[in-house]
Structures are given as structure tokens and as C-alpha cells.
Amino acid sequence: MSFCLLGAAILIAGCNAAPTNNVPLATTNLTTTMKFPITKADAEWRKELTPEQYRVLRQADTELPFTGIYWNSHEPGIYRCVACGQILFTSKDKFDSGCGWPSFSDLASSKAVILRDDDSLGMHRTEVICAHCGSHLGHVFDDGPAPTGLRYCINSAALTFEKNNPSSPAAAGSDATNPPPSSSAATNEPPTGDKK
């Protein structure tokens, strides 16, 4: 039992990061601050997001493993940033990594996220940030499946899921950086369907 608790603590620590209110560019001087298409005051983020979403997206916290609504989802569709609607991942790249968080081997678009070095908690990792609003999503690791070899380990609290509609532009492979449609096709409810 204590081994399980220790393992869960290590997993949680392995995905925590520093807050992203002023995200420094990983490729330039660390005093440079990034600008995002969507910027809001902290009070606006607090009002629009649930307390858990705020902790994860704006304070770079991590939800407990195996507790998020999407970690065991296998339904076809797209995953968007819950804060801004940016399309981040598709179900075709989602896989079961056994880590307790949604895992993806690739991005919906190379422009969907920004990667930055994260040396918090005494270890080096690569943080994944939404390129549209600067929200913390999770981390990426180099232990994923072929052909990318990547595992984007993402918090469910950072995502919203939209089921594929065969006649929708998203299902037809449109630009993955589009904001969500004006209808409420996206949902924060867990997908239904067979679980693998």
C-alpha cells in the first residue's frame, strides 16, 4: 500500500510545473515574456475557470492520476484547450500510457502548443503550454510510441472533448488551430463508449 502511495506521489511531482502567468521563452533570454492571442486578467481567469481548472491551467498544478475525466477515454473526436478552445490533440493520437493522465503521441497542429524548459522540483522536463492563451497543459516526454516517440502527458482539467461529426470540418482534417464552433459541440463531460 505504501508503495502505491509513493508511486502516486512521484507521478504527481513528475508533472507539476511553475506558474505560467508570465511564460518565458525557452529559446531566448528568460526575461523575455511571451504574448498570446488571448490574454486576460487573473480575475477573469478565476471567474471563467473552475477552481481545479484555474489551479492546473494558470498555476501549473497537476490533477491526481486516474482522476481526470479523459484519462481512459477512447471515443473518436478532438481535444481542445478548455480555457480558449484551441484544438490541441485528436483521438487518433491518444494512447494508454498507464500513467493516469490522457496521453497523446502527437499534436493536432505543430502550432497548437509551445514547449518550454521546466526545471522545477529538482528535475528537467518539457512543459506543454497552449499557444493561444498560455495555459499550462502538462508535459511531454520522449517515451511514447512510434513514429514520434513522444508522450504528451496532459491534465484532463486542461481539456474539453468534442466528438467527431463526419460532416464537420474538424473530422475532415481542417486547420487544427481554429477556435471552437459557435454551437456548444464541445463538452466537459466524459465521453461515452467502449473503454479499452
N, CA and C atoms as an extended XYZ file, in Angstrom:
588
Properties=species:S:1:pos:R:3:atomname:S:1:resname:S:1:resid:I:1 pbc="F F F"
N         0.821       -1.187        0.000 N   MET     1
C         0.000        0.000        0.000 CA  MET     1
C         0.863        1.248        0.000 C   MET     1
N         1.903        1.284        0.866 N   SER     2
C         2.764        2.465        0.915 CA  SER     2
C         3.525        2.632       -0.396 C   SER     2
N         3.830        1.524       -1.084 N   PHE     3
C         4.490        1.599       -2.387 CA  PHE     3
C         3.592        2.307       -3.398 C   PHE     3
N         2.284        2.014       -3.369 N   CYS     4
C         1.330        2.667       -4.267 CA  CYS     4
C         1.243        4.157       -3.987 C   CYS     4
N         1.208        4.520       -2.712 N   LEU     5
C         1.154        5.940       -2.345 CA  LEU     5
C         2.420        6.657       -2.773 C   LEU     5
N         3.563        6.025       -2.594 N   LEU     6
C         4.831        6.607       -3.018 CA  LEU     6
C         4.849        6.785       -4.528 C   LEU     6
N         4.377        5.785       -5.256 N   GLY     7
C         4.325        5.871       -6.714 CA  GLY     7
C         3.426        6.993       -7.182 C   GLY     7
N         2.274        7.152       -6.543 N   ALA     8
C         1.351        8.241       -6.907 CA  ALA     8
C         1.991        9.587       -6.625 C   ALA     8
N         2.706        9.719       -5.511 N   ALA     9
C         3.365       10.984       -5.184 CA  ALA     9
C         4.437       11.324       -6.216 C   ALA     9
N         5.180       10.335       -6.663 N   ILE    10
C         6.212       10.558       -7.675 CA  ILE    10
C         5.575       10.970       -8.998 C   ILE    10
N         4.483       10.307       -9.380 N   LEU    11
C         3.791       10.677      -10.616 CA  LEU    11
C         3.289       12.107      -10.564 C   LEU    11
N         2.704       12.495       -9.453 N   ILE    12
C         2.188       13.856       -9.316 CA  ILE    12
C         3.325       14.857       -9.400 C   ILE    12
N         4.398       14.602       -8.692 N   ALA    13
C         5.540       15.511       -8.725 CA  ALA    13
C         6.146       15.571      -10.118 C   ALA    13
N         6.072       14.474      -10.847 N   GLY    14
C         6.649       14.415      -12.181 CA  GLY    14
C         5.934       15.265      -13.195 C   GLY    14
N         4.729       15.721      -12.922 N   CYS    15
C         4.003       16.545      -13.878 CA  CYS    15
C         3.709       17.945      -13.362 C   CYS    15
N         4.190       18.321      -12.181 N   ASN    16
C         3.999       19.689      -11.691 CA  ASN    16
C         4.989       20.612      -12.380 C   ASN    16
N         4.631       21.897      -12.471 N   ALA    17
C         5.499       22.881      -13.099 CA  ALA    17
C         5.320       24.221      -12.420 C   ALA    17
N         6.091       25.186      -12.858 N   ALA    18
C         5.981       26.541      -12.324 CA  ALA    18
C         4.793       27.257      -12.953 C   ALA    18
N         4.218       28.262      -12.266 N   PRO    19
C         3.089       29.001      -12.819 CA  PRO    19
C         3.413       29.628      -14.168 C   PRO    19
N         2.367       29.826      -14.993 N   THR    20
C         2.566       30.302      -16.358 CA  THR    20
C         2.011       31.693      -16.596 C   THR    20
N         1.846       32.494      -15.571 N   ASN    21
C         1.302       33.833      -15.775 CA  ASN    21
C         2.212       34.679      -16.660 C   ASN    21
N         3.519       34.592      -16.498 N   ASN    22
C         4.492       35.249      -17.362 CA  ASN    22
C         5.433       34.176      -17.876 C   ASN    22
N         5.084       33.605      -19.018 N   VAL    23
C         5.804       32.452      -19.542 CA  VAL    23
C         7.050       32.913      -20.284 C   VAL    23
N         8.252       32.594      -19.784 N   PRO    24
C         9.457       32.967      -20.505 CA  PRO    24
C         9.672       32.070      -21.719 C   PRO    24
N        10.204       32.636      -22.778 N   LEU    25
C        10.528       31.843      -23.959 CA  LEU    25
C        11.663       30.892      -23.629 C   LEU    25
N        11.516       29.643      -24.011 N   ALA    26
C        12.552       28.653      -23.728 CA  ALA    26
C        13.759       28.849      -24.633 C   ALA    26
N        13.547       29.470      -25.784 N   THR    27
C        14.622       29.572      -26.768 CA  THR    27
C        15.361       30.903      -26.722 C   THR    27
N        14.972       31.810      -25.825 N   THR    28
C        15.630       33.110      -25.752 CA  THR    28
C        15.938       33.448      -24.305 C   THR    28
N        16.322       34.664      -24.105 N   ASN    29
C        16.589       35.188      -22.775 CA  ASN    29
C        15.384       34.930      -21.879 C   ASN    29
N        15.586       34.409      -20.689 N   LEU    30
C        14.488       34.052      -19.800 CA  LEU    30
C        13.712       35.259      -19.275 C   LEU    30
N        14.199       36.465      -19.488 N   THR    31
C        13.447       37.630      -19.043 CA  THR    31
C        12.432       38.074      -20.090 C   THR    31
N        12.471       37.488      -21.274 N   THR    32
C        11.509       37.817      -22.316 CA  THR    32
C        10.181       37.159      -21.980 C   THR    32
N         9.107       37.904      -22.071 N   THR    33
C         7.783       37.376      -21.771 CA  THR    33
C         7.024       37.157      -23.067 C   THR    33
N         6.360       36.031      -23.163 N   MET    34
C         5.592       35.700      -24.362 CA  MET    34
C         4.274       36.456      -24.368 C   MET    34
N         3.786       36.752      -25.546 N   LYS    35
C         2.469       37.365      -25.736 CA  LYS    35
C         1.593       36.332      -26.435 C   LYS    35
N         0.342       36.207      -25.977 N   PHE    36
C        -0.578       35.228      -26.542 CA  PHE    36
C        -1.772       35.937      -27.164 C   PHE    36
N        -2.398       35.334      -28.183 N   PRO    37
C        -3.579       35.941      -28.789 CA  PRO    37
C        -4.696       36.221      -27.786 C   PRO    37
N        -4.857       35.346      -26.800 N   ILE    38
C        -5.862       35.572      -25.752 CA  ILE    38
C        -5.136       35.865      -24.454 C   ILE    38
N        -5.362       37.050      -23.932 N   THR    39
C        -4.810       37.419      -22.633 CA  THR    39
C        -5.953       37.962      -21.789 C   THR    39
N        -5.944       37.585      -20.538 N   LYS    40
C        -6.979       38.020      -19.599 CA  LYS    40
C        -6.345       38.303      -18.254 C   LYS    40
N        -6.997       39.163      -17.513 N   ALA    41
C        -6.553       39.428      -16.147 CA  ALA    41
C        -6.786       38.179      -15.304 C   ALA    41
N        -5.998       38.056      -14.248 N   ASP    42
C        -6.132       36.905      -13.356 CA  ASP    42
C        -7.561       36.761      -12.837 C   ASP    42
N        -8.202       37.869      -12.510 N   ALA    43
C        -9.580       37.825      -12.003 CA  ALA    43
C       -10.535       37.236      -13.045 C   ALA    43
N       -10.299       37.524      -14.327 N   GLU    44
C       -11.141       36.958      -15.392 CA  GLU    44
C       -10.966       35.447      -15.479 C   GLU    44
N        -9.700       34.985      -15.425 N   TRP    45
C        -9.451       33.541      -15.466 CA  TRP    45
C       -10.136       32.860      -14.283 C   TRP    45
N       -10.021       33.434      -13.106 N   ARG    46
C       -10.638       32.846      -11.909 CA  ARG    46
C       -12.152       32.745      -12.048 C   ARG    46
N       -12.744       33.738      -12.693 N   LYS    47
C       -14.197       33.762      -12.866 CA  LYS    47
C       -14.654       32.732      -13.906 C   LYS    47
N       -13.873       32.559      -14.981 N   GLU    48
C       -14.274       31.695      -16.087 CA  GLU    48
C       -13.956       30.217      -15.870 C   GLU    48
N       -12.933       29.916      -15.105 N   LEU    49
C       -12.491       28.536      -14.907 CA  LEU    49
C       -12.969       28.012      -13.555 C   LEU    49
N       -13.142       26.688      -13.468 N   THR    50
C       -13.429       26.081      -12.178 CA  THR    50
C       -12.174       26.204      -11.311 C   THR    50
N       -12.292       26.041      -10.002 N   PRO    51
C       -11.088       26.109       -9.159 CA  PRO    51
C        -9.997       25.116       -9.606 C   PRO    51
N       -10.389       23.892       -9.965 N   GLU    52
C        -9.385       22.918      -10.418 CA  GLU    52
C        -8.762       23.345      -11.740 C   GLU    52
N        -9.568       23.800      -12.678 N   GLN    53
C        -9.030       24.270      -13.955 CA  GLN    53
C        -8.072       25.433      -13.743 C   GLN    53
N        -8.431       26.358      -12.872 N   TYR    54
C        -7.557       27.501      -12.600 CA  TYR    54
C        -6.213       27.030      -12.040 C   TYR    54
N        -6.260       26.123      -11.063 N   ARG    55
C        -5.018       25.598      -10.472 CA  ARG    55
C        -4.131       24.964      -11.530 C   ARG    55
N        -4.716       24.162      -12.412 N   VAL    56
C        -3.927       23.459      -13.436 CA  VAL    56
C        -3.465       24.418      -14.525 C   VAL    56
N        -4.388       25.156      -15.117 N   LEU    57
C        -4.085       25.981      -16.285 CA  LEU    57
C        -3.284       27.237      -15.961 C   LEU    57
N        -3.595       27.900      -14.863 N   ARG    58
C        -2.973       29.192      -14.567 CA  ARG    58
C        -1.884       29.115      -13.500 C   ARG    58
N        -1.892       28.042      -12.678 N   GLN    59
C        -0.874       27.894      -11.646 CA  GLN    59
C         0.008       26.675      -11.872 C   GLN    59
N        -0.188       25.997      -12.998 N   ALA    60
C         0.633       24.843      -13.390 CA  ALA    60
C         0.606       23.718      -12.371 C   ALA    60
N        -0.554       23.490      -11.768 N   ASP    61
C        -0.721       22.373      -10.846 CA  ASP    61
C        -1.003       21.111      -11.667 C   ASP    61
N        -1.128       19.994      -11.006 N   THR    62
C        -1.404       18.724      -11.677 CA  THR    62
C        -2.528       18.009      -10.945 C   THR    62
N        -3.503       17.518      -11.709 N   GLU    63
C        -4.573       16.734      -11.095 CA  GLU    63
C        -4.015       15.371      -10.684 C   GLU    63
N        -4.662       14.727       -9.751 N   LEU    64
C        -4.221       13.401       -9.316 CA  LEU    64
C        -4.350       12.402      -10.465 C   LEU    64
N        -3.444       11.437      -10.552 N   PRO    65
C        -3.539       10.439      -11.616 CA  PRO    65
C        -4.810        9.608      -11.486 C   PRO    65
N        -5.338        9.182      -12.618 N   PHE    66
C        -6.516        8.319      -12.716 CA  PHE    66
C        -7.787        8.985      -12.181 C   PHE    66
N        -7.806       10.311      -12.070 N   THR    67
C        -8.995       11.004      -11.585 CA  THR    67
C        -9.640       11.886      -12.650 C   THR    67
N        -8.919       12.259      -13.687 N   GLY    68
C        -9.452       13.135      -14.726 CA  GLY    68
C       -10.448       12.403      -15.614 C   GLY    68
N       -11.356       13.152      -16.218 N   ILE    69
C       -12.426       12.518      -16.999 CA  ILE    69
C       -11.959       11.942      -18.337 C   ILE    69
N       -10.782       12.306      -18.819 N   TYR    70
C       -10.355       11.834      -20.145 CA  TYR    70
C        -9.223       10.806      -20.125 C   TYR    70
N        -8.709       10.442      -18.972 N   TRP    71
C        -7.541        9.542      -18.962 CA  TRP    71
C        -7.854        8.187      -19.592 C   TRP    71
N        -9.093        7.731      -19.516 N   ASN    72
C        -9.440        6.413      -20.050 CA  ASN    72
C       -10.464        6.515      -21.178 C   ASN    72
N       -10.497        7.629      -21.859 N   SER    73
C       -11.441        7.847      -22.952 CA  SER    73
C       -10.869        7.307      -24.262 C   SER    73
N       -11.732        6.649      -25.035 N   HIS    74
C       -11.289        6.097      -26.316 CA  HIS    74
C       -12.232        6.459      -27.455 C   HIS    74
N       -13.108        7.416      -27.236 N   GLU    75
C       -14.074        7.814      -28.253 CA  GLU    75
C       -13.416        8.740      -29.285 C   GLU    75
N       -13.793        8.610      -30.575 N   PRO    76
C       -13.197        9.476      -31.599 CA  PRO    76
C       -13.640       10.932      -31.447 C   PRO    76
N       -12.698       11.830      -31.608 N   GLY    77
C       -13.006       13.244      -31.514 CA  GLY    77
C       -11.751       14.076      -31.374 C   GLY    77
N       -11.950       15.326      -30.970 N   ILE    78
C       -10.829       16.245      -30.792 CA  ILE    78
C       -10.828       16.784      -29.369 C   ILE    78
N        -9.647       17.125      -28.908 N   TYR    79
C        -9.453       17.677      -27.577 CA  TYR    79
C        -8.996       19.122      -27.728 C   TYR    79
N        -9.720       20.023      -27.062 N   ARG    80
C        -9.434       21.446      -27.121 CA  ARG    80
C        -8.954       21.948      -25.768 C   ARG    80
N        -8.279       23.093      -25.778 N   CYS    81
C        -7.935       23.778      -24.535 CA  CYS    81
C        -9.233       24.266      -23.912 C   CYS    81
N        -9.482       23.921      -22.676 N   VAL    82
C       -10.719       24.304      -22.009 CA  VAL    82
C       -10.794       25.812      -21.777 C   VAL    82
N        -9.661       26.486      -21.747 N   ALA    83
C        -9.647       27.925      -21.488 CA  ALA    83
C        -9.959       28.764      -22.723 C   ALA    83
N        -9.548       28.297      -23.912 N   CYS    84
C        -9.697       29.146      -25.104 CA  CYS    84
C       -10.293       28.439      -26.314 C   CYS    84
N       -10.412       27.132      -26.294 N   GLY    85
C       -10.999       26.399      -27.407 CA  GLY    85
C       -10.032       25.969      -28.490 C   GLY    85
N        -8.757       26.266      -28.349 N   GLN    86
C        -7.746       25.864      -29.327 CA  GLN    86
C        -7.747       24.341      -29.475 C   GLN    86
N        -7.784       23.824      -30.705 N   ILE    87
C        -7.669       22.381      -30.925 CA  ILE    87
C        -6.228       21.982      -30.638 C   ILE    87
N        -6.060       21.019      -29.739 N   LEU    88
C        -4.732       20.587      -29.313 CA  LEU    88
C        -4.366       19.194      -29.804 C   LEU    88
N        -5.284       18.235      -29.621 N   PHE    89
C        -5.000       16.832      -29.907 CA  PHE    89
C        -6.209       16.175      -30.554 C   PHE    89
N        -5.966       15.048      -31.229 N   THR    90
C        -7.062       14.242      -31.770 CA  THR    90
C        -7.005       12.861      -31.136 C   THR    90
N        -8.132       12.195      -31.142 N   SER    91
C        -8.201       10.866      -30.541 CA  SER    91
C        -7.335        9.856      -31.285 C   SER    91
N        -7.043       10.094      -32.556 N   LYS    92
C        -6.213        9.136      -33.306 CA  LYS    92
C        -4.799        9.040      -32.740 C   LYS    92
N        -4.362       10.079      -32.013 N   ASP    93
C        -3.028       10.078      -31.424 CA  ASP    93
C        -3.046        9.806      -29.920 C   ASP    93
N        -4.219        9.491      -29.381 N   LYS    94
C        -4.336        9.201      -27.954 CA  LYS    94
C        -4.008        7.726      -27.709 C   LYS    94
N        -3.298        7.459      -26.646 N   PHE    95
C        -2.952        6.071      -26.322 CA  PHE    95
C        -2.923        5.893      -24.806 C   PHE    95
N        -2.979        4.656      -24.369 N   ASP    96
C        -2.956        4.341      -22.946 CA  ASP    96
C        -1.509        4.138      -22.518 C   ASP    96
N        -0.985        5.120      -21.815 N   SER    97
C         0.406        5.039      -21.365 CA  SER    97
C         0.509        4.417      -19.976 C   SER    97
N        -0.629        4.274      -19.287 N   GLY    98
C        -0.626        3.713      -17.948 CA  GLY    98
C        -0.245        4.709      -16.869 C   GLY    98
N        -0.072        5.997      -17.238 N   CYS    99
C         0.379        6.985      -16.253 CA  CYS    99
C        -0.768        7.627      -15.476 C   CYS    99
N        -2.025        7.493      -15.959 N   GLY   100
C        -3.159        8.054      -15.241 CA  GLY   100
C        -3.622        9.401      -15.749 C   GLY   100
N        -2.974        9.907      -16.797 N   TRP   101
C        -3.387       11.152      -17.430 CA  TRP   101
C        -3.578       10.879      -18.918 C   TRP   101
N        -4.393       11.669      -19.597 N   PRO   102
C        -4.515       11.498      -21.047 CA  PRO   102
C        -3.136       11.634      -21.701 C   PRO   102
N        -2.826       10.708      -22.589 N   SER   103
C        -1.531       10.716      -23.269 CA  SER   103
C        -1.746       10.713      -24.767 C   SER   103
N        -0.972       11.533      -25.452 N   PHE   104
C        -1.063       11.670      -26.903 CA  PHE   104
C         0.333       11.566      -27.486 C   PHE   104
N         0.440       10.951      -28.664 N   SER   105
C         1.746       10.800      -29.301 CA  SER   105
C         2.073       11.941      -30.253 C   SER   105
N         1.080       12.783      -30.569 N   ASP   106
C         1.333       13.883      -31.494 CA  ASP   106
C         0.314       14.986      -31.259 C   ASP   106
N         0.601       16.147      -31.814 N   LEU   107
C        -0.268       17.307      -31.725 CA  LEU   107
C        -1.219       17.346      -32.913 C   LEU   107
N        -2.346       18.017      -32.759 N   ALA   108
C        -3.255       18.225      -33.886 CA  ALA   108
C        -2.605       19.163      -34.902 C   ALA   108
N        -1.796       20.087      -34.439 N   SER   109
C        -1.079       21.037      -35.284 CA  SER   109
C         0.215       21.410      -34.583 C   SER   109
N         1.274       21.584      -35.339 N   SER   110
C         2.555       21.963      -34.729 CA  SER   110
C         2.487       23.343      -34.089 C   SER   110
N         1.486       24.139      -34.448 N   LYS   111
C         1.338       25.485      -33.893 CA  LYS   111
C         0.388       25.531      -32.697 C   LYS   111
N        -0.115       24.387      -32.262 N   ALA   112
C        -1.109       24.349      -31.181 CA  ALA   112
C        -0.514       24.627      -29.810 C   ALA   112
N         0.731       24.236      -29.600 N   VAL   113
C         1.344       24.392      -28.278 CA  VAL   113
C         2.731       25.010      -28.397 C   VAL   113
N         3.204       25.446      -27.252 N   ILE   114
C         4.573       25.935      -27.105 CA  ILE   114
C         5.223       25.063      -26.052 C   ILE   114
N         6.464       24.693      -26.291 N   LEU   115
C         7.214       23.888      -25.329 CA  LEU   115
C         8.235       24.781      -24.646 C   LEU   115
N         8.396       24.577      -23.344 N   ARG   116
C         9.426       25.335      -22.637 CA  ARG   116
C        10.093       24.433      -21.616 C   ARG   116
N        11.352       24.743      -21.325 N   ASP   117
C        12.096       24.008      -20.316 CA  ASP   117
C        11.457       24.238      -18.951 C   ASP   117
N        11.404       23.189      -18.170 N   ASP   118
C        10.854       23.254      -16.812 CA  ASP   118
C        11.832       22.528      -15.893 C   ASP   118
N        12.523       23.271      -15.071 N   ASP   119
C        13.492       22.690      -14.146 CA  ASP   119
C        12.995       22.718      -12.703 C   ASP   119
N        11.665       22.793      -12.532 N   SER   120
C        11.104       22.808      -11.183 CA  SER   120
C        11.215       21.422      -10.546 C   SER   120
N        11.083       21.388       -9.249 N   LEU   121
C        11.103       20.147       -8.458 CA  LEU   121
C        12.397       19.354       -8.604 C   LEU   121
N        13.482       20.031       -8.946 N   GLY   122
C        14.784       19.388       -8.999 CA  GLY   122
C        14.980       18.424      -10.157 C   GLY   122
N        14.185       18.569      -11.201 N   MET   123
C        14.335       17.698      -12.372 CA  MET   123
C        14.087       18.503      -13.638 C   MET   123
N        14.577       18.002      -14.759 N   HIS   124
C        14.355       18.687      -16.035 CA  HIS   124
C        13.233       17.994      -16.797 C   HIS   124
N        12.250       18.803      -17.207 N   ARG   125
C        11.155       18.315      -18.042 CA  ARG   125
C        10.848       19.371      -19.093 C   ARG   125
N         9.934       19.029      -20.002 N   THR   126
C         9.485       19.988      -21.008 CA  THR   126
C         8.000       20.226      -20.798 C   THR   126
N         7.677       21.471      -20.447 N   GLU   127
C         6.291       21.857      -20.203 CA  GLU   127
C         5.576       22.105      -21.528 C   GLU   127
N         4.285       21.770      -21.571 N   VAL   128
C         3.436       21.995      -22.736 CA  VAL   128
C         2.456       23.110      -22.372 C   VAL   128
N         2.461       24.171      -23.191 N   ILE   129
C         1.635       25.353      -22.958 CA  ILE   129
C         0.766       25.600      -24.181 C   ILE   129
N        -0.489       25.978      -23.985 N   CYS   130
C        -1.360       26.335      -25.096 CA  CYS   130
C        -0.797       27.579      -25.788 C   CYS   130
N        -0.599       27.510      -27.094 N   ALA   131
C        -0.046       28.632      -27.846 CA  ALA   131
C        -1.033       29.776      -28.007 C   ALA   131
N        -2.298       29.526      -27.740 N   HIS   132
C        -3.325       30.537      -27.948 CA  HIS   132
C        -3.581       31.383      -26.696 C   HIS   132
N        -3.498       30.758      -25.499 N   CYS   133
C        -3.803       31.502      -24.274 CA  CYS   133
C        -2.732       31.391      -23.199 C   CYS   133
N        -1.691       30.582      -23.422 N   GLY   134
C        -0.607       30.461      -22.455 CA  GLY   134
C        -0.888       29.568      -21.270 C   GLY   134
N        -1.959       28.803      -21.328 N   SER   135
C        -2.304       27.922      -20.210 CA  SER   135
C        -1.392       26.703      -20.143 C   SER   135
N        -1.051       26.315      -18.918 N   HIS   136
C        -0.289       25.083      -18.685 CA  HIS   136
C        -1.196       23.895      -18.993 C   HIS   136
N        -0.690       22.954      -19.799 N   LEU   137
C        -1.456       21.754      -20.153 CA  LEU   137
C        -0.893       20.505      -19.504 C   LEU   137
N         0.416       20.408      -19.420 N   GLY   138
C         1.077       19.223      -18.891 CA  GLY   138
C         2.537       19.236      -19.316 C   GLY   138
N         3.068       18.043      -19.610 N   HIS   139
C         4.465       17.902      -20.028 CA  HIS   139
C         4.567       16.906      -21.173 C   HIS   139
N         5.668       16.962      -21.898 N   VAL   140
C         5.923       15.992      -22.955 CA  VAL   140
C         7.208       15.239      -22.610 C   VAL   140
N         7.170       13.929      -22.865 N   PHE   141
C         8.294       13.049      -22.562 CA  PHE   141
C         8.666       12.264      -23.819 C   PHE   141
N         9.876       11.738      -23.846 N   ASP   142
C        10.356       11.020      -25.033 CA  ASP   142
C        10.221        9.502      -24.898 C   ASP   142
N         9.169        9.052      -24.225 N   ASP   143
C         8.960        7.615      -24.040 CA  ASP   143
C         7.647        7.140      -24.666 C   ASP   143
N         7.180        7.836      -25.697 N   GLY   144
C         5.931        7.476      -26.360 CA  GLY   144
C         6.131        6.483      -27.491 C   GLY   144
N         5.037        6.096      -28.128 N   PRO   145
C         5.102        5.107      -29.207 CA  PRO   145
C         5.639        5.694      -30.528 C   PRO   145
N         6.019        4.815      -31.427 N   ALA   146
C         6.439        5.219      -32.775 CA  ALA   146
C         5.216        5.777      -33.498 C   ALA   146
N         5.343        6.621      -34.455 N   PRO   147
C         6.603        7.073      -35.033 CA  PRO   147
C         7.214        8.278      -34.336 C   PRO   147
N         6.481        8.993      -33.463 N   THR   148
C         7.022       10.213      -32.864 CA  THR   148
C         7.934        9.931      -31.675 C   THR   148
N         7.648        8.864      -30.934 N   GLY   149
C         8.399        8.580      -29.720 CA  GLY   149
C         8.063        9.533      -28.579 C   GLY   149
N         6.995       10.321      -28.750 N   LEU   150
C         6.628       11.315      -27.748 CA  LEU   150
C         5.388       10.899      -26.964 C   LEU   150
N         5.333       11.358      -25.711 N   ARG   151
C         4.151       11.178      -24.872 CA  ARG   151
C         3.796       12.528      -24.283 C   ARG   151
N         2.749       13.142      -24.830 N   TYR   152
C         2.216       14.370      -24.266 CA  TYR   152
C         1.308       13.960      -23.118 C   TYR   152
N         1.747       14.206      -21.900 N   CYS   153
C         1.027       13.840      -20.684 CA  CYS   153
C         0.247       15.080      -20.246 C   CYS   153
N        -1.065       15.066      -20.463 N   ILE   154
C        -1.891       16.264      -20.352 CA  ILE   154
C        -2.953       16.095      -19.269 C   ILE   154
N        -3.187       17.123      -18.512 N   ASN   155
C        -4.228       17.115      -17.483 CA  ASN   155
C        -5.610       17.146      -18.126 C   ASN   155
N        -6.511       16.278      -17.677 N   SER   156
C        -7.903       16.315      -18.151 CA  SER   156
C        -8.541       17.671      -17.879 C   SER   156
N        -8.183       18.292      -16.753 N   ALA   157
C        -8.758       19.586      -16.387 CA  ALA   157
C        -8.420       20.676      -17.394 C   ALA   157
N        -7.405       20.453      -18.213 N   ALA   158
C        -6.995       21.434      -19.225 CA  ALA   158
C        -7.718       21.228      -20.555 C   ALA   158
N        -8.509       20.160      -20.647 N   LEU   159
C        -9.109       19.775      -21.924 CA  LEU   159
C       -10.624       19.816      -21.913 C   LEU   159
N       -11.176       19.975      -23.092 N   THR   160
C       -12.579       19.732      -23.348 CA  THR   160
C       -12.631       18.836      -24.585 C   THR   160
N       -13.612       17.967      -24.661 N   PHE   161
C       -13.689       16.973      -25.729 CA  PHE   161
C       -14.847       17.273      -26.658 C   PHE   161
N       -14.611       17.103      -27.940 N   GLU   162
C       -15.644       17.285      -28.951 CA  GLU   162
C       -15.693       16.025      -29.802 C   GLU   162
N       -16.839       15.352      -29.781 N   LYS   163
C       -16.998       14.135      -30.575 CA  LYS   163
C       -16.875       14.456      -32.055 C   LYS   163
N       -16.293       13.506      -32.805 N   ASN   164
C       -16.220       13.670      -34.250 CA  ASN   164
C       -17.608       13.616      -34.857 C   ASN   164
N       -17.864       14.526      -35.757 N   ASN   165
C       -19.068       14.529      -36.582 CA  ASN   165
C       -18.555       14.368      -38.001 C   ASN   165
N       -18.862       13.266      -38.688 N   PRO   166
C       -18.276       13.012      -40.002 CA  PRO   166
C       -18.431       14.168      -40.999 C   PRO   166
N       -19.424       15.026      -40.825 N   SER   167
C       -19.601       16.128      -41.770 CA  SER   167
C       -18.959       17.422      -41.277 C   SER   167
N       -18.339       17.402      -40.086 N   SER   168
C       -17.748       18.624      -39.551 CA  SER   168
C       -16.378       18.889      -40.167 C   SER   168
N       -15.961       20.167      -40.229 N   PRO   169
C       -14.626       20.479      -40.748 CA  PRO   169
C       -13.529       19.809      -39.937 C   PRO   169
N       -13.705       19.680      -38.621 N   ALA   170
C       -12.673       19.050      -37.790 CA  ALA   170
C       -12.477       17.598      -38.186 C   ALA   170
N       -13.564       16.901      -38.498 N   ALA   171
C       -13.461       15.500      -38.893 CA  ALA   171
C       -12.842       15.369      -40.273 C   ALA   171
N       -12.996       16.394      -41.089 N   ALA   172
C       -12.446       16.355      -42.443 CA  ALA   172
C       -11.000       16.795      -42.488 C   ALA   172
N       -10.410       17.120      -41.336 N   GLY   173
C        -8.998       17.468      -41.287 CA  GLY   173
C        -8.737       18.935      -41.557 C   GLY   173
N        -9.628       19.819      -41.137 N   SER   174
C        -9.417       21.244      -41.349 CA  SER   174
C        -8.300       21.750      -40.458 C   SER   174
N        -7.988       23.038      -40.595 N   ASP   175
C        -6.944       23.674      -39.803 CA  ASP   175
C        -7.198       23.446      -38.320 C   ASP   175
N        -6.272       22.817      -37.660 N   ALA   176
C        -6.458       22.433      -36.262 CA  ALA   176
C        -6.267       23.586      -35.292 C   ALA   176
N        -6.027       24.783      -35.792 N   THR   177
C        -5.863       25.903      -34.876 CA  THR   177
C        -7.123       26.747      -34.778 C   THR   177
N        -8.211       26.335      -35.434 N   ASN   178
C        -9.455       27.095      -35.372 CA  ASN   178
C       -10.023       27.092      -33.971 C   ASN   178
N       -10.640       28.215      -33.561 N   PRO   179
C       -11.338       28.206      -32.285 CA  PRO   179
C       -12.581       27.350      -32.380 C   PRO   179
N       -13.238       27.064      -31.264 N   PRO   180
C       -14.392       26.166      -31.295 CA  PRO   180
C       -15.543       26.772      -32.082 C   PRO   180
N       -16.412       25.929      -32.642 N   PRO   181
C       -17.578       26.442      -33.332 CA  PRO   181
C       -18.485       27.173      -32.356 C   PRO   181
N       -19.350       28.040      -32.892 N   SER   182
C       -20.209       28.825      -32.010 CA  SER   182
C       -21.249       27.968      -31.312 C   SER   182
N       -21.593       26.821      -31.884 N   SER   183
C       -22.508       25.922      -31.185 CA  SER   183
C       -21.763       25.265      -30.043 C   SER   183
N       -22.491       24.709      -29.116 N   SER   184
C       -21.839       24.095      -27.959 CA  SER   184
C       -21.582       22.623      -28.205 C   SER   184
N       -20.755       22.325      -29.224 N   ALA   185
C       -20.425       20.935      -29.537 CA  ALA   185
C       -19.394       20.386      -28.562 C   ALA   185
N       -18.585       21.266      -27.963 N   ALA   186
C       -17.582       20.805      -27.013 CA  ALA   186
C       -18.244       20.548      -25.673 C   ALA   186
N       -17.692       19.606      -24.943 N   THR   187
C       -18.285       19.246      -23.663 CA  THR   187
C       -17.198       18.985      -22.639 C   THR   187
N       -17.512       19.214      -21.409 N   ASN   188
C       -16.612       18.853      -20.319 CA  ASN   188
C       -17.037       17.546      -19.691 C   ASN   188
N       -18.017       16.889      -20.275 N   GLU   189
C       -18.483       15.603      -19.783 CA  GLU   189
C       -17.588       14.503      -20.339 C   GLU   189
N       -17.377       13.435      -19.581 N   PRO   190
C       -16.547       12.352      -20.100 CA  PRO   190
C       -17.234       11.698      -21.283 C   PRO   190
N       -16.445       11.322      -22.294 N   PRO   191
C       -17.015       10.645      -23.443 CA  PRO   191
C       -17.581        9.296      -23.035 C   PRO   191
N       -18.586        8.869      -23.764 N   THR   192
C       -19.133        7.528      -23.529 CA  THR   192
C       -18.591        6.625      -24.606 C   THR   192
N       -18.866        5.367      -24.481 N   GLY   193
C       -18.367        4.429      -25.487 CA  GLY   193
C       -17.521        3.372      -24.824 C   GLY   193
N       -17.000        2.467      -25.654 N   ASP   194
C       -16.247        1.369      -25.077 CA  ASP   194
C       -14.935        1.845      -24.526 C   ASP   194
N       -14.570        1.319      -23.403 N   LYS   195
C       -13.302        1.634      -22.745 CA  LYS   195
C       -12.368        0.467      -22.971 C   LYS   195
N       -11.169        0.788      -23.378 N   LYS   196
C       -10.181       -0.273      -23.642 CA  LYS   196
C        -9.433       -0.629      -22.394 C   LYS   196
